[in-house]
Amino acid sequence: MWRARAHIELACVAVTAAALCLALSGCGVATRAGAQPAARSVRVTERDFRISGPRTLTAGNVRLDVENQGPDQHELLVARVGGSATLPLRSDGLTVDEERIQAAEVGSLEPGAPGARRQLNLRLAPGRYVLFCNMSGHYLGGMHLDLVVR
Amino acid sequence: MHTAPAFRPFAARGRWTIVAILVTLAAVSCGSVVLSIRATARSQHRAGVVVVAARQRTLAERYVKEVLLVRAGEQADPALTASLLDKSAHVLLAGGEAPSVNGDDDETALLPTSGRTVRAQLTQQQRLVRDLAATGSAILAHRPLSGVRLLAGEHVAARDPVERLRVLAALTANVALNAARTIATTSDRNVNQLITLQATVGGVGLLISLLLAWALVATTRRQTAHFRSLVTSSTDLVMVFRGARCRYVSQSVLRMLGRGEGELLGEGFSGLLHPDDRAHLAAMLASGEPAELVLRILNRFNEWRHLDAHVTDLRHDRHVRGIVLNARDVSERVRLEEELTRQAFHDGLTGLANRALFRDRLDQALARSVRSQELMSVLLVDLDGFKQVNDTLGHDSGDQLLQAVARRFDEVVRPADTLARLGGDEFALLLDGAGEAQAESVARRLIESVSKPLELDGRELSVNASVGVVVHLGGHGESDELIRHADIAMYAAKDAGGGAHRIFRASMAQEYGDMLELEHELRDAIERGELTLHYQPEIDLNSRRVVGVEALVRWESPRRGLVSPGEFIPVAEATGLIMPLGEIVLRDACRQTAQWRRDGLAGDSFVTWVNLSGRQLSAGGVSDIVRHALDEAGLPPSFLGLEVTETAIVPEGAAGDRARAELQELHDQGVRIAIDDFGTGFSSLGQLRRFPIDVIKVDRSFVQGIEHDARDAAITANLVTLAHALGLLAIAEGIESGGQLASVRELGCDLAQGFLFARPVPADELGKVLADGDFSSLIDAPAGVG
């Protein structure tokens, strides 16, 4: 009889240990990839509904430190533009047609939460560029910045 | 300062553990429920926010369409849509009932939204909604849009009012959905955290509970083991009964009885009980009343063990559900008590009843007889030759003889009769319901039983028994009187020569009663020291000086006055009292003589003469007694003389031979020997040569007639001649007159004693006589004086 009772106790302890392990595994912390170093650092600020940053840069490697200060989420796309100052829109008339400027696009950041700081490494050749947010209505609402690289 | 922890009874342990387990489990459960509720509430809220935020997009697009419709002259109510947009934006931020949009969807209740980021987004959305509505109103009112002040920081480049409106609607929808997305993400994270917390709390709680439960189980096991070992090692006997069946016995019971559980459980226990105790136990088990009882049970060796048991009713105790017997093994105590009782009422030597028990049985029988008028007989038995055995073979042999005799007697009597040893060699037998004929028959068998030779220390001997019988004819009677009558009858039997029985008759009381009484008084007198010695001087007729004394025992009885030795010495001889009496006389005489010697009153030739009884001599051992008395007093043997009668030393056979040998031994050591009352015993003169004799005493009967009876004078003359011829001294006893003195002197007697010189006097008075010492004047006086 005592032997059977001892087995029950052991089983209880084992179950508890398993439960604890499961509980603790939920608290695991994901590792984040290290940022790549860039030659130059340029600060770019996004807010509702404006992008601030340098208007001119010298050609070469550049790292954009992008901070979203606006209450809404924002993305950042960088496209090299030719003579035209405006970008083509999709049929909804509210967003830039990214397929049409795909060849001109030199870099992009997915939508970032308010307060997020992100980097975008670019290799910029001399020319005219535009930095913009392509969330619905944001480009037309004023979120674009012209940049000249010499 | 360290203090000893308070004692915690074993039974109380574990209670707090159980409480702790319950509290832990309750706390964990509560925590889990709270966390679940919060997680559910968050999920519900998130769903509501998502629904309302998604609806903002629809509303914003509807508002644009409605503005266009109104501008095109169609029916629409953009103001309502604007107000729904605004209200929803407010509810998203501050909480409350979100308005129904199409009338068919339910109103959605939202909580105020928390979180800085989300609130900033929703505030922005509210601003955009207002910008949208203001722009729409301006379009419909055909006011220039440049006059509309935008609040949300947008810089719409398009000049076309409708395009502007559409951009603003897109911004509004976008920020609303983003806010919903933020809420969903945050909420997901929170819910995940809650679930994690819940799992952790549950796991930790479970672990704590299990640890506590384990501790509780361990404590319980220890506790159980503790109590089990207490019960198993306890010497207390525990039995549990359910109905009449034994359901449990402790180890101690098994140990005590040397039996296995199988023999005791069930009906086995009752089966081993003493038949008289079974019904008693059954009654106790049936009633369950608290009670004490003594049970007898057979152990494996078929011996009765006595249990002192206490009954406790625990039938209502769900842990026991039975009647519990707590018992102790009191067999030892019972045995001791029985032994003590036996000792108190039994003779230690023979195992027979003792005087007290015999008296008790006799009293009971007499009491019965008063009612039943039944006959009974009392027999007193005395062994005739016992003292001799005791004295010659020693007390050990005497004891063995008594044991052997007791066994023989025991074979003769019926179990219902009471056979007792009253003391010494005296036995008694009570025959209930026996008349004279039966009593006589038993008496004869008793005598016969001991007359057959008994084996004792490798030698065979037989003893005679004298039996006195008294028959009680029924009715009232006194045990003292019965015993006294039996004693008289026994005396009569002894007087008849022993080896016989006598039935008590009234006439015997007179004849032997006085003698018996005298014996009892003499016995007491010896114990109380009422016997004293007087001394009568013996005079050397040549030197005229005192050369010795004869020690004579005197008994001054407080009741009878001065008792003559002629009266009590025969009784002492008949009853054996002569032995202690003779020893006392010897001891006192030796001590006194030694004292005179130290005082210078007794010269080197002084002799103190002590009478030895024939019984003393025939009993044997007299030489030891004499030597012991001399040693004790520090007296040289030559100062002591023993007077023996010729009848005591003449008998043929073993007793006579032993007596002569002992006298010879004493004589060789220097003790003087005299033949007392010589000439009265018809002994052969030739035998005188075989005896170690120094002095012949001429009996007073011859001396008293010496003056006037020629025959007495002739005998005396011959005795003196005979003495001198054998080289012995002659002493004349009982000289009372000067004539007698002159005659004995003339006949050549060497020594004389008698009232003429001095009466027997106490030791201190004799000192004076010894100091004076000279009887010349008396001896030389002419005959006829005195």
Interface residues (C-beta under 8 A of the other chain):
Chain A: W2 R5 E9 C12 V13 V15 T16 A17 A19 L20 L22 A23 L24 G26 C27 R47 D48 F49 R50 G70 P71 D72 Q73 G93 L94 P111 A113 P114 G115 M135 S136 G137 H138 L140 G141 G142
Chain B: T117 A120 Q121 T123 Q124 A152 G153 E154 H155 V156 A157 A158 E163 R166 V167 L168 A169 A170 L171 A173 N174 V175 N178 R181 T182 N192 I195 T196 A199 T200 G202 G203 V204 L206 L207 L210 A213 W214 V217 R221
